[in-house]
Amino acid sequence: MVHCPECEGEIAAESDVEFIDLDAKISGLFRSSKRFYVVACNNCGAAIGSGVAGGGD
């Protein structure tokens, strides 16, 4: 079982966290889109993960 490190709330399903898209843009020579995101606990709002997702156009 996974729990939030801040509030100890149970994280058992995708609906227990919020996916927040911080920035998305297409630029550069290869015109690839980079999306910066944070995953937050739906119970207390603490950020529990982050990353960058990329894709081509």
PDB file of N, CA, C, O and CB in Angstrom:
ATOM      1  N   MET A   1       0.840  -1.166   0.000  1.00  0.00           N
ATOM      2  CA  MET A   1       0.000   0.000   0.000  1.00  0.00           C
ATOM      3  C   MET A   1       0.896   1.243   0.000  1.00  0.00           C
ATOM      4  O   MET A   1       1.917   1.277   0.686  1.00  0.00           O
ATOM      5  CB  MET A   1      -0.962  -0.010   1.217  1.00  0.00           C
ATOM      6  N   VAL A   2       0.511   2.250  -0.764  1.00  0.00           N
ATOM      7  CA  VAL A   2       1.266   3.499  -0.861  1.00  0.00           C
ATOM      8  C   VAL A   2       0.514   4.575  -0.089  1.00  0.00           C
ATOM      9  O   VAL A   2      -0.712   4.663  -0.155  1.00  0.00           O
ATOM     10  CB  VAL A   2       1.478   3.923  -2.354  1.00  0.00           C
ATOM     11  N   HIS A   3       1.273   5.400   0.651  1.00  0.00           N
ATOM     12  CA  HIS A   3       0.688   6.483   1.433  1.00  0.00           C
ATOM     13  C   HIS A   3       1.413   7.789   1.129  1.00  0.00           C
ATOM     14  O   HIS A   3       2.599   7.791   0.799  1.00  0.00           O
ATOM     15  CB  HIS A   3       0.750   6.165   2.944  1.00  0.00           C
ATOM     16  N   CYS A   4       0.691   8.891   1.245  1.00  0.00           N
ATOM     17  CA  CYS A   4       1.272  10.223   1.082  1.00  0.00           C
ATOM     18  C   CYS A   4       2.284  10.441   2.207  1.00  0.00           C
ATOM     19  O   CYS A   4       1.976  10.154   3.364  1.00  0.00           O
ATOM     20  CB  CYS A   4       0.162  11.339   1.092  1.00  0.00           C
ATOM     21  N   PRO A   5       3.482  10.941   1.899  1.00  0.00           N
ATOM     22  CA  PRO A   5       4.481  11.172   2.942  1.00  0.00           C
ATOM     23  C   PRO A   5       4.115  12.315   3.891  1.00  0.00           C
ATOM     24  O   PRO A   5       4.673  12.409   4.984  1.00  0.00           O
ATOM     25  CB  PRO A   5       5.814  11.460   2.307  1.00  0.00           C
ATOM     26  N   GLU A   6       3.198  13.171   3.492  1.00  0.00           N
ATOM     27  CA  GLU A   6       2.819  14.317   4.328  1.00  0.00           C
ATOM     28  C   GLU A   6       1.667  13.995   5.274  1.00  0.00           C
ATOM     29  O   GLU A   6       1.757  14.245   6.476  1.00  0.00           O
ATOM     30  CB  GLU A   6       2.438  15.494   3.452  1.00  0.00           C
ATOM     31  N   CYS A   7       0.571  13.434   4.724  1.00  0.00           N
ATOM     32  CA  CYS A   7      -0.634  13.240   5.537  1.00  0.00           C
ATOM     33  C   CYS A   7      -0.941  11.771   5.816  1.00  0.00           C
ATOM     34  O   CYS A   7      -1.897  11.457   6.524  1.00  0.00           O
ATOM     35  CB  CYS A   7      -1.816  13.875   4.851  1.00  0.00           C
ATOM     36  N   GLU A   8      -0.129  10.873   5.260  1.00  0.00           N
ATOM     37  CA  GLU A   8      -0.328   9.423   5.412  1.00  0.00           C
ATOM     38  C   GLU A   8      -1.622   8.929   4.775  1.00  0.00           C
ATOM     39  O   GLU A   8      -2.062   7.816   5.063  1.00  0.00           O
ATOM     40  CB  GLU A   8      -0.322   9.055   6.878  1.00  0.00           C
ATOM     41  N   GLY A   9      -2.250   9.752   3.899  1.00  0.00           N
ATOM     42  CA  GLY A   9      -3.448   9.334   3.187  1.00  0.00           C
ATOM     43  C   GLY A   9      -3.107   8.219   2.202  1.00  0.00           C
ATOM     44  O   GLY A   9      -2.034   8.220   1.599  1.00  0.00           O
ATOM     45  N   GLU A  10      -4.023   7.275   2.045  1.00  0.00           N
ATOM     46  CA  GLU A  10      -3.809   6.133   1.156  1.00  0.00           C
ATOM     47  C   GLU A  10      -3.903   6.561  -0.306  1.00  0.00           C
ATOM     48  O   GLU A  10      -4.818   7.286  -0.697  1.00  0.00           O
ATOM     49  CB  GLU A  10      -4.832   5.023   1.451  1.00  0.00           C
ATOM     50  N   ILE A  11      -2.947   6.103  -1.103  1.00  0.00           N
ATOM     51  CA  ILE A  11      -2.951   6.349  -2.541  1.00  0.00           C
ATOM     52  C   ILE A  11      -3.063   4.981  -3.207  1.00  0.00           C
ATOM     53  O   ILE A  11      -2.071   4.270  -3.365  1.00  0.00           O
ATOM     54  CB  ILE A  11      -1.650   7.135  -3.017  1.00  0.00           C
ATOM     55  N   ALA A  12      -4.285   4.625  -3.594  1.00  0.00           N
ATOM     56  CA  ALA A  12      -4.546   3.311  -4.148  1.00  0.00           C
ATOM     57  C   ALA A  12      -5.027   3.364  -5.597  1.00  0.00           C
ATOM     58  O   ALA A  12      -4.997   2.354  -6.299  1.00  0.00           O
ATOM     59  CB  ALA A  12      -5.561   2.602  -3.304  1.00  0.00           C
ATOM     60  N   ALA A  13      -5.469   4.532  -6.042  1.00  0.00           N
ATOM     61  CA  ALA A  13      -6.005   4.664  -7.401  1.00  0.00           C
ATOM     62  C   ALA A  13      -5.542   5.986  -8.015  1.00  0.00           C
ATOM     63  O   ALA A  13      -5.088   6.888  -7.311  1.00  0.00           O
ATOM     64  CB  ALA A  13      -7.560   4.584  -7.392  1.00  0.00           C
ATOM     65  N   GLU A  14      -5.663   6.081  -9.319  1.00  0.00           N
ATOM     66  CA  GLU A  14      -5.272   7.306 -10.024  1.00  0.00           C
ATOM     67  C   GLU A  14      -6.066   8.509  -9.518  1.00  0.00           C
ATOM     68  O   GLU A  14      -5.556   9.630  -9.523  1.00  0.00           O
ATOM     69  CB  GLU A  14      -5.476   7.140 -11.541  1.00  0.00           C
ATOM     70  N   SER A  15      -7.288   8.294  -9.088  1.00  0.00           N
ATOM     71  CA  SER A  15      -8.134   9.386  -8.594  1.00  0.00           C
ATOM     72  C   SER A  15      -7.667   9.930  -7.237  1.00  0.00           C
ATOM     73  O   SER A  15      -8.168  10.961  -6.789  1.00  0.00           O
ATOM     74  CB  SER A  15      -9.573   8.911  -8.481  1.00  0.00           C
ATOM     75  N   ASP A  16      -6.721   9.257  -6.580  1.00  0.00           N
ATOM     76  CA  ASP A  16      -6.200   9.724  -5.294  1.00  0.00           C
ATOM     77  C   ASP A  16      -5.115  10.786  -5.449  1.00  0.00           C
ATOM     78  O   ASP A  16      -4.678  11.372  -4.459  1.00  0.00           O
ATOM     79  CB  ASP A  16      -5.652   8.554  -4.507  1.00  0.00           C
ATOM     80  N   VAL A  17      -4.680  11.037  -6.676  1.00  0.00           N
ATOM     81  CA  VAL A  17      -3.685  12.066  -6.944  1.00  0.00           C
ATOM     82  C   VAL A  17      -4.193  12.999  -8.032  1.00  0.00           C
ATOM     83  O   VAL A  17      -5.091  12.647  -8.797  1.00  0.00           O
ATOM     84  CB  VAL A  17      -2.338  11.436  -7.352  1.00  0.00           C
ATOM     85  N   GLU A  18      -3.611  14.190  -8.095  1.00  0.00           N
ATOM     86  CA  GLU A  18      -3.965  15.171  -9.109  1.00  0.00           C
ATOM     87  C   GLU A  18      -2.764  15.401 -10.013  1.00  0.00           C
ATOM     88  O   GLU A  18      -1.662  15.648  -9.522  1.00  0.00           O
ATOM     89  CB  GLU A  18      -4.437  16.499  -8.463  1.00  0.00           C
ATOM     90  N   PHE A  19      -2.960  15.325 -11.324  1.00  0.00           N
ATOM     91  CA  PHE A  19      -1.930  15.552 -12.322  1.00  0.00           C
ATOM     92  C   PHE A  19      -2.035  17.005 -12.759  1.00  0.00           C
ATOM     93  O   PHE A  19      -3.037  17.396 -13.357  1.00  0.00           O
ATOM     94  CB  PHE A  19      -2.075  14.573 -13.538  1.00  0.00           C
ATOM     95  N   ILE A  20      -1.011  17.818 -12.468  1.00  0.00           N
ATOM     96  CA  ILE A  20      -1.033  19.249 -12.770  1.00  0.00           C
ATOM     97  C   ILE A  20      -0.023  19.545 -13.877  1.00  0.00           C
ATOM     98  O   ILE A  20       1.180  19.374 -13.685  1.00  0.00           O
ATOM     99  CB  ILE A  20      -0.721  20.095 -11.496  1.00  0.00           C
ATOM    100  N   ASP A  21      -0.511  19.987 -15.027  1.00  0.00           N
ATOM    101  CA  ASP A  21       0.328  20.330 -16.170  1.00  0.00           C
ATOM    102  C   ASP A  21       0.822  21.760 -15.985  1.00  0.00           C
ATOM    103  O   ASP A  21       0.021  22.695 -15.977  1.00  0.00           O
ATOM    104  CB  ASP A  21      -0.452  20.172 -17.520  1.00  0.00           C
ATOM    105  N   LEU A  22       2.142  21.942 -15.834  1.00  0.00           N
ATOM    106  CA  LEU A  22       2.698  23.261 -15.549  1.00  0.00           C
ATOM    107  C   LEU A  22       2.990  24.091 -16.792  1.00  0.00           C
ATOM    108  O   LEU A  22       2.809  25.309 -16.779  1.00  0.00           O
ATOM    109  CB  LEU A  22       3.949  23.111 -14.759  1.00  0.00           C
ATOM    110  N   ASP A  23       3.435  23.453 -17.857  1.00  0.00           N
ATOM    111  CA  ASP A  23       3.845  24.212 -19.034  1.00  0.00           C
ATOM    112  C   ASP A  23       3.871  23.286 -20.235  1.00  0.00           C
ATOM    113  O   ASP A  23       4.368  22.163 -20.141  1.00  0.00           O
ATOM    114  CB  ASP A  23       5.231  24.875 -18.820  1.00  0.00           C
ATOM    115  N   ALA A  24       3.356  23.728 -21.333  1.00  0.00           N
ATOM    116  CA  ALA A  24       3.408  22.956 -22.568  1.00  0.00           C
ATOM    117  C   ALA A  24       3.649  23.928 -23.713  1.00  0.00           C
ATOM    118  O   ALA A  24       2.907  24.894 -23.885  1.00  0.00           O
ATOM    119  CB  ALA A  24       2.094  22.130 -22.788  1.00  0.00           C
ATOM    120  N   LYS A  25       4.678  23.668 -24.484  1.00  0.00           N
ATOM    121  CA  LYS A  25       4.944  24.538 -25.628  1.00  0.00           C
ATOM    122  C   LYS A  25       5.675  23.754 -26.702  1.00  0.00           C
ATOM    123  O   LYS A  25       6.305  22.731 -26.434  1.00  0.00           O
ATOM    124  CB  LYS A  25       5.768  25.776 -25.204  1.00  0.00           C
ATOM    125  N   ILE A  26       5.579  24.252 -27.913  1.00  0.00           N
ATOM    126  CA  ILE A  26       6.282  23.643 -29.034  1.00  0.00           C
ATOM    127  C   ILE A  26       7.273  24.671 -29.542  1.00  0.00           C
ATOM    128  O   ILE A  26       6.889  25.768 -29.950  1.00  0.00           O
ATOM    129  CB  ILE A  26       5.293  23.179 -30.169  1.00  0.00           C
ATOM    130  N   SER A  27       8.565  24.310 -29.516  1.00  0.00           N
ATOM    131  CA  SER A  27       9.589  25.239 -29.973  1.00  0.00           C
ATOM    132  C   SER A  27      10.841  24.472 -30.337  1.00  0.00           C
ATOM    133  O   SER A  27      10.953  23.274 -30.079  1.00  0.00           O
ATOM    134  CB  SER A  27       9.895  26.297 -28.900  1.00  0.00           C
ATOM    135  N   GLY A  28      11.784  25.183 -30.944  1.00  0.00           N
ATOM    136  CA  GLY A  28      13.067  24.587 -31.259  1.00  0.00           C
ATOM    137  C   GLY A  28      13.140  24.009 -32.663  1.00  0.00           C
ATOM    138  O   GLY A  28      12.159  24.001 -33.407  1.00  0.00           O
ATOM    139  N   LEU A  29      14.304  23.534 -32.997  1.00  0.00           N
ATOM    140  CA  LEU A  29      14.583  23.000 -34.326  1.00  0.00           C
ATOM    141  C   LEU A  29      13.695  21.818 -34.684  1.00  0.00           C
ATOM    142  O   LEU A  29      13.212  21.724 -35.813  1.00  0.00           O
ATOM    143  CB  LEU A  29      16.025  22.589 -34.419  1.00  0.00           C
ATOM    144  N   PHE A  30      13.477  20.921 -33.738  1.00  0.00           N
ATOM    145  CA  PHE A  30      12.695  19.718 -34.006  1.00  0.00           C
ATOM    146  C   PHE A  30      11.228  19.857 -33.597  1.00  0.00           C
ATOM    147  O   PHE A  30      10.461  18.902 -33.721  1.00  0.00           O
ATOM    148  CB  PHE A  30      13.308  18.545 -33.287  1.00  0.00           C
ATOM    149  N   ARG A  31      10.839  21.017 -33.120  1.00  0.00           N
ATOM    150  CA  ARG A  31       9.466  21.310 -32.727  1.00  0.00           C
ATOM    151  C   ARG A  31       8.869  20.213 -31.844  1.00  0.00           C
ATOM    152  O   ARG A  31       7.784  19.702 -32.119  1.00  0.00           O
ATOM    153  CB  ARG A  31       8.608  21.500 -33.961  1.00  0.00           C
ATOM    154  N   SER A  32       9.582  19.868 -30.800  1.00  0.00           N
ATOM    155  CA  SER A  32       9.050  18.862 -29.877  1.00  0.00           C
ATOM    156  C   SER A  32       8.382  19.544 -28.700  1.00  0.00           C
ATOM    157  O   SER A  32       8.847  20.580 -28.225  1.00  0.00           O
ATOM    158  CB  SER A  32      10.167  17.917 -29.386  1.00  0.00           C
ATOM    159  N   SER A  33       7.310  18.972 -28.240  1.00  0.00           N
ATOM    160  CA  SER A  33       6.560  19.515 -27.116  1.00  0.00           C
ATOM    161  C   SER A  33       7.070  18.897 -25.826  1.00  0.00           C
ATOM    162  O   SER A  33       7.206  17.677 -25.726  1.00  0.00           O
ATOM    163  CB  SER A  33       5.045  19.259 -27.283  1.00  0.00           C
ATOM    164  N   LYS A  34       7.349  19.734 -24.845  1.00  0.00           N
ATOM    165  CA  LYS A  34       7.756  19.254 -23.525  1.00  0.00           C
ATOM    166  C   LYS A  34       6.696  19.678 -22.525  1.00  0.00           C
ATOM    167  O   LYS A  34       6.299  20.843 -22.487  1.00  0.00           O
ATOM    168  CB  LYS A  34       9.167  19.804 -23.120  1.00  0.00           C
ATOM    169  N   ARG A  35       6.243  18.738 -21.723  1.00  0.00           N
ATOM    170  CA  ARG A  35       5.232  19.010 -20.713  1.00  0.00           C
ATOM    171  C   ARG A  35       5.840  18.770 -19.342  1.00  0.00           C
ATOM    172  O   ARG A  35       6.345  17.684 -19.059  1.00  0.00           O
ATOM    173  CB  ARG A  35       3.969  18.129 -20.926  1.00  0.00           C
ATOM    174  N   PHE A  36       5.790  19.774 -18.505  1.00  0.00           N
ATOM    175  CA  PHE A  36       6.283  19.681 -17.139  1.00  0.00           C
ATOM    176  C   PHE A  36       5.076  19.457 -16.241  1.00  0.00           C
ATOM    177  O   PHE A  36       4.065  20.148 -16.371  1.00  0.00           O
ATOM    178  CB  PHE A  36       7.087  20.969 -16.719  1.00  0.00           C
ATOM    179  N   TYR A  37       5.176  18.502 -15.337  1.00  0.00           N
ATOM    180  CA  TYR A  37       4.020  18.195 -14.511  1.00  0.00           C
ATOM    181  C   TYR A  37       4.402  17.889 -13.068  1.00  0.00           C
ATOM    182  O   TYR A  37       5.541  17.535 -12.764  1.00  0.00           O
ATOM    183  CB  TYR A  37       3.266  17.030 -15.097  1.00  0.00           C
ATOM    184  N   VAL A  38       3.415  18.035 -12.193  1.00  0.00           N
ATOM    185  CA  VAL A  38       3.547  17.701 -10.779  1.00  0.00           C
ATOM    186  C   VAL A  38       2.381  16.781 -10.429  1.00  0.00           C
ATOM    187  O   VAL A  38       1.264  16.980 -10.905  1.00  0.00           O
ATOM    188  CB  VAL A  38       3.562  18.996  -9.867  1.00  0.00           C
ATOM    189  N   VAL A  39       2.641  15.783  -9.604  1.00  0.00           N
ATOM    190  CA  VAL A  39       1.589  14.920  -9.082  1.00  0.00           C
ATOM    191  C   VAL A  39       1.401  15.288  -7.619  1.00  0.00           C
ATOM    192  O   VAL A  39       2.354  15.271  -6.840  1.00  0.00           O
ATOM    193  CB  VAL A  39       1.942  13.390  -9.257  1.00  0.00           C
ATOM    194  N   ALA A  40       0.171  15.619  -7.249  1.00  0.00           N
ATOM    195  CA  ALA A  40      -0.119  16.069  -5.886  1.00  0.00           C
ATOM    196  C   ALA A  40      -1.162  15.169  -5.236  1.00  0.00           C
ATOM    197  O   ALA A  40      -2.032  14.619  -5.911  1.00  0.00           O
ATOM    198  CB  ALA A  40      -0.606  17.529  -5.888  1.00  0.00           C
ATOM    199  N   CYS A  41      -1.065  15.028  -3.942  1.00  0.00           N
ATOM    200  CA  CYS A  41      -2.028  14.254  -3.141  1.00  0.00           C
ATOM    201  C   CYS A  41      -3.370  14.984  -3.144  1.00  0.00           C
ATOM    202  O   CYS A  41      -3.422  16.179  -2.851  1.00  0.00           O
ATOM    203  CB  CYS A  41      -1.509  14.049  -1.669  1.00  0.00           C
ATOM    204  N   ASN A  42      -4.452  14.283  -3.470  1.00  0.00           N
ATOM    205  CA  ASN A  42      -5.783  14.904  -3.445  1.00  0.00           C
ATOM    206  C   ASN A  42      -6.277  15.146  -2.026  1.00  0.00           C
ATOM    207  O   ASN A  42      -7.189  15.947  -1.822  1.00  0.00           O
ATOM    208  CB  ASN A  42      -6.783  14.033  -4.190  1.00  0.00           C
ATOM    209  N   ASN A  43      -5.701  14.476  -1.053  1.00  0.00           N
ATOM    210  CA  ASN A  43      -6.142  14.636   0.332  1.00  0.00           C
ATOM    211  C   ASN A  43      -5.593  15.924   0.962  1.00  0.00           C
ATOM    212  O   ASN A  43      -6.342  16.670   1.592  1.00  0.00           O
ATOM    213  CB  ASN A  43      -5.708  13.426   1.159  1.00  0.00           C
ATOM    214  N   CYS A  44      -4.275  16.189   0.795  1.00  0.00           N
ATOM    215  CA  CYS A  44      -3.678  17.360   1.449  1.00  0.00           C
ATOM    216  C   CYS A  44      -3.049  18.354   0.467  1.00  0.00           C
ATOM    217  O   CYS A  44      -2.728  19.476   0.858  1.00  0.00           O
ATOM    218  CB  CYS A  44      -2.629  16.906   2.434  1.00  0.00           C
ATOM    219  N   GLY A  45      -2.866  17.963  -0.803  1.00  0.00           N
ATOM    220  CA  GLY A  45      -2.297  18.861  -1.806  1.00  0.00           C
ATOM    221  C   GLY A  45      -0.788  18.853  -1.891  1.00  0.00           C
ATOM    222  O   GLY A  45      -0.220  19.606  -2.683  1.00  0.00           O
ATOM    223  N   ALA A  46      -0.115  18.027  -1.102  1.00  0.00           N
ATOM    224  CA  ALA A  46       1.348  17.974  -1.128  1.00  0.00           C
ATOM    225  C   ALA A  46       1.846  17.420  -2.461  1.00  0.00           C
ATOM    226  O   ALA A  46       1.283  16.461  -2.989  1.00  0.00           O
ATOM    227  CB  ALA A  46       1.877  17.115   0.035  1.00  0.00           C
ATOM    228  N   ALA A  47       2.893  18.019  -2.996  1.00  0.00           N
ATOM    229  CA  ALA A  47       3.526  17.508  -4.212  1.00  0.00           C
ATOM    230  C   ALA A  47       4.280  16.228  -3.867  1.00  0.00           C
ATOM    231  O   ALA A  47       5.138  16.223  -2.985  1.00  0.00           O
ATOM    232  CB  ALA A  47       4.489  18.570  -4.842  1.00  0.00           C
ATOM    233  N   ILE A  48       3.954  15.147  -4.565  1.00  0.00           N
ATOM    234  CA  ILE A  48       4.595  13.859  -4.255  1.00  0.00           C
ATOM    235  C   ILE A  48       5.376  13.297  -5.432  1.00  0.00           C
ATOM    236  O   ILE A  48       5.944  12.209  -5.338  1.00  0.00           O
ATOM    237  CB  ILE A  48       3.551  12.851  -3.820  1.00  0.00           C
ATOM    238  N   GLY A  49       5.410  14.029  -6.537  1.00  0.00           N
ATOM    239  CA  GLY A  49       6.188  13.590  -7.687  1.00  0.00           C
ATOM    240  C   GLY A  49       6.167  14.655  -8.763  1.00  0.00           C
ATOM    241  O   GLY A  49       5.299  15.527  -8.761  1.00  0.00           O
ATOM    242  N   SER A  50       7.117  14.590  -9.685  1.00  0.00           N
ATOM    243  CA  SER A  50       7.172  15.531 -10.786  1.00  0.00           C
ATOM    244  C   SER A  50       7.963  14.919 -11.926  1.00  0.00           C
ATOM    245  O   SER A  50       8.628  13.897 -11.754  1.00  0.00           O
ATOM    246  CB  SER A  50       7.794  16.868 -10.343  1.00  0.00           C
ATOM    247  N   GLY A  51       7.888  15.548 -13.090  1.00  0.00           N
ATOM    248  CA  GLY A  51       8.631  15.045 -14.216  1.00  0.00           C
ATOM    249  C   GLY A  51       8.436  15.862 -15.469  1.00  0.00           C
ATOM    250  O   GLY A  51       7.767  16.895 -15.466  1.00  0.00           O
ATOM    251  N   VAL A  52       9.035  15.379 -16.541  1.00  0.00           N
ATOM    252  CA  VAL A  52       8.949  16.009 -17.852  1.00  0.00           C
ATOM    253  C   VAL A  52       8.557  14.931 -18.842  1.00  0.00           C
ATOM    254  O   VAL A  52       9.171  13.864 -18.876  1.00  0.00           O
ATOM    255  CB  VAL A  52      10.298  16.701 -18.260  1.00  0.00           C
ATOM    256  N   ALA A  53       7.554  15.196 -19.636  1.00  0.00           N
ATOM    257  CA  ALA A  53       7.143  14.276 -20.683  1.00  0.00           C
ATOM    258  C   ALA A  53       7.385  14.966 -22.012  1.00  0.00           C
ATOM    259  O   ALA A  53       7.031  16.135 -22.167  1.00  0.00           O
ATOM    260  CB  ALA A  53       5.644  13.845 -20.525  1.00  0.00           C
ATOM    261  N   GLY A  54       7.970  14.285 -22.959  1.00  0.00           N
ATOM    262  CA  GLY A  54       8.250  14.888 -24.254  1.00  0.00           C
ATOM    263  C   GLY A  54       7.577  14.131 -25.366  1.00  0.00           C
ATOM    264  O   GLY A  54       7.203  12.968 -25.214  1.00  0.00           O
ATOM    265  N   GLY A  55       7.431  14.795 -26.472  1.00  0.00           N
ATOM    266  CA  GLY A  55       6.818  14.168 -27.638  1.00  0.00           C
ATOM    267  C   GLY A  55       7.222  14.921 -28.882  1.00  0.00           C
ATOM    268  O   GLY A  55       7.657  16.070 -28.801  1.00  0.00           O
ATOM    269  N   GLY A  56       7.089  14.309 -29.996  1.00  0.00           N
ATOM    270  CA  GLY A  56       7.443  14.945 -31.254  1.00  0.00           C
ATOM    271  C   GLY A  56       6.217  15.418 -32.000  1.00  0.00           C
ATOM    272  O   GLY A  56       5.103  14.958 -31.747  1.00  0.00           O
ATOM    273  N   ASP A  57       6.428  16.336 -32.915  1.00  0.00           N
ATOM    274  CA  ASP A  57       5.328  16.865 -33.713  1.00  0.00           C
ATOM    275  C   ASP A  57       5.589  16.593 -35.169  1.00  0.00           C
ATOM    276  O   ASP A  57       4.778  16.959 -36.020  1.00  0.00           O
ATOM    277  CB  ASP A  57       5.138  18.366 -33.473  1.00  0.00           C
TER     278      ASP A  57
END
